[in-house]
Amino acid sequence: MPVIRRPRGRNPWRSLRYRSMRWWSAANLVSNAGTWMQLTVQNLLVLQVTGSAAMTGLSLAVQAGPGLLLGLAGGAAVDAWPRKLTAAVSQVALGLVAFTTAALVALDALNVPTLLLLAAVTGVISTVDGPATALLGNDLVPRRDVPSAIALGSAVHSVGRLAGTALAGGAVLLFGTASAFVANGLSFVLVAAVIPFLRLVDRATDDSTEGLGQPAPAPATTVPATPVDDGARAGLRFFLARPQLMLLAAITALSSIFGRNYALTLAVLVTGPLAAGPGGFSTVSTALAVGGIAGALLAGVLQRPSVRLVAAMSAIGAVLQIATGLTPTLGLLILLVIPMAVVESVADTAGTTVLQTDPPPAMRGRVLGVWRSLSTGWGLVGPPAMGLLMELAGARTALVIGGLLVAVPAAAGLLVHARRGRATAPAGAPAGATPDAAAPAPVPAARAEPELVPAG
């Protein structure tokens, strides 16, 4: 089938030119809204059932635990199994869990052991569903449109969060708590129903990277499937041997632990030193959401994201965080958090692109599995670490210290990279140009078939 060439452009919505991406994005918008409807009432439900804040925290840990322990195995399964079938089955499975929870809530039969079991089952399914749906979304657009598609996914997530949070209150008021779980279950079923009709891009004929400083892709090769256990070990070895992925993990870990716990750090700052109360924090949260959407639009024009861009955005965000720790008024804080959210969104888009395109196609599920385990780990470490720091040093000092712990390593890494680039720049290249800037670098053998495509 002949390849349809489309204008390259930098329109952040350019991935919507493809019908399958339009269907996928619409389904995921509904799914995100359903998920946030459930999340909005879930913690209150757990607290109501258990009567214990500690048990509420335990239920969250039980749901996150499989991602930490089984993320790599889930990614290996995604590499070994048919992608569309895997994604559809995992979505149906998550829907069944949501419907089961809704039925138990409606019948007033939800107890603590059952609640923890459902949380654990959700966590296990998600170890497969996460990489499966992300990589399936990647197959819907040509390589050059990956930043647009990932940015679109970020915007869908932000809009779905706002819509789901807003709808949750009305749904619970009109139809009861179980309705949030029913809505989430239906949203999973919708995504599963759309998947069979999605049209994947033929990577063997996709030459959309021509003119972007990248060579046309090599013909696709068949990679024999490996057992899940052996594949998981191979994925970990690949990740550890890939400097670019290790650097991305280091930058993201620092940012996630010391720089992105806004639900905690800004809540303490707003209700404490700034004395603005819950209403003030609600305004700050809205500003963060607006900045996130704006950042997604900005990230959509990217065509060659890199780890260096992630480091630069992380450093800028850390400097803004330091400024928030020093801000004297709520109004100034709101002006600062909007660009904070913008640079975070750009960094996320660039990092996601690198993460999903640096490995060869047969290894991507396992790489996402490794990432899920790592991100779950620092997601569990971050809030207690920043909470302890704020308890010991105060909200303002903790924000400043956390910002420095992110900004200094990120800036140092950028400086080292720039010096190495100048030292290795070929003769005749412009002053300060890196090898990449002077001429397109050859694609390593392990990346003979790069895929620049989005998360769903």
Salt bridges, closest charged atoms under 4 A:
ASP79 OD2 - ARG366 NE 2.74
ASP139 OD2 - ARG83 NH1 3.83
ASP145 OD1 - ARG14 NE 2.89
ASP206 OD2 - ARG143 NH1 2.79
ASP206 OD2 - ARG203 NH1 2.78
ASP207 OD2 - ARG5 NH2 2.80
GLU210 OE1 - ARG5 NH1 3.90
ASP230 OD1 - ARG233 NH2 3.84
GLU344 OE2 - ARG260 NH1 3.88
ASP348 OD1 - ARG260 NH1 2.58
ASP358 OD2 - ARG242 NE 2.64
ASP358 OD1 - ARG447 NH1 3.85
GLU451 OE1 - ARG203 NE 3.80
GLU451 OE1 - ARG364 NH1 3.22
